[in-house]
Amino acid sequence: MELVEIKEILKDLVVLRVFDKNIKYFESLWEIPEGVTYNSYILRTSEGSVLFDTVKHSFSEEYINALKKVVDLRDIKYVVIQHMEPDHSSSLKALKTLSEFKAEVLGHPLTAKLIKSLLGIDVRFKPVKDDEELRIGDTTLRFLHVPWLHWPETIFTYVEKLKALMSCDAFGAYGIPPHIISDVSDLRTQYVKFMRKYFVNIIGHYRDNVIKALDKLAALNLKIDLVAPSHGAALLGSNVINEVLALYRVWAEGKSENRKLVILYTSMYGYNEEIVKRLLDIVKDDRVRVEVFKFTSYHRDNVSDFLGEVIDAKAIVLVTSTYDNSVFPITKYILELLLSKSNAEKPLYIVTTYGWNDAASREIKNMLKASKFKLLGELTVNSLLTEADIQKLSNLSKEILTSLEVS
Ligand code: FEO
């Protein structure tokens, strides 16, 4: 597999995708064993080319070599910087050093300041207003401000002649998929999981802004035949695009259209694992999809995956323990991220264990005060399960099934 893939997506639109297979933690935070791509696009027009975004600076040399195979750099009239996060913008610095690079840079007004502060370079820059149009040769570019998808300066660009929406982080995904997804079944079976995970990890905190952006697109009534994000695959055709737009709304609203139960547990010495085992004996049902994430002495699941699974779950269960007169530190870390990224009106159940002081439930409830989650059930266990605890756990498991609409 080449490091940089060059593919024509449509006539006059070429994608350059850098495959980052060795990355471990996107944003130095999110576990992504599936890797990620950085996508940059070249649009050919009758009056020169337009470059949409670049790639992460670590790949500038390979990217620019590939770009030169696609276009004479002197022919690039504009670079549209749709988002200044360095995974998209930072190869602009290397491009700027090349004498044949003469392009004007277009972006949100705030982008000019960020080019200086993040890249330390001066460029010929033209700010674009929301819904501003720019004619270039045989097409028009229409710029849409979509603040907080993912930073305040993020814009989409609509390329009229191709009916293509250049969307940067929005509608992007982790993984190294084919360059185009045009089949709904491929979308569902191979792609949605990574798109949902990217959505929650990266723009989950800004879900209200996602709804505003979706409403804006709907109000403009744009015909969109292609969505071209800066990670993952381009989405081609109305069936795929309509499904993705609908999924984005479901995730942004934190809705559940399933019977998915997500269980997260920590277990230092096996006591909590025993609780989860008993709980699973009751909640495992053909009608229920259960996703379990565990953090033990021998296994740690990915927090990034957990957050991605929560956003469209029907209910969540946390099983954890007291530690240093608070909640177990990993649970605290995950709970903070959960409240920031996947906070939604969903039933939540907690089971806490302790030796001499049940600090965990106190701390979790404190943290939940500011959340939208609905704490519908809790159980506190003093170390070993007693017969009474087992009965209470059985009752709690049945309540969980009821909340999943399985009675
Ligand atoms: Fe893919 Fe917000 O950067």
Residues whose N, C-alpha, C, O or C-beta is under 5 A from the ligand:
A	BS01	FEO	E85 D87 H150 D169
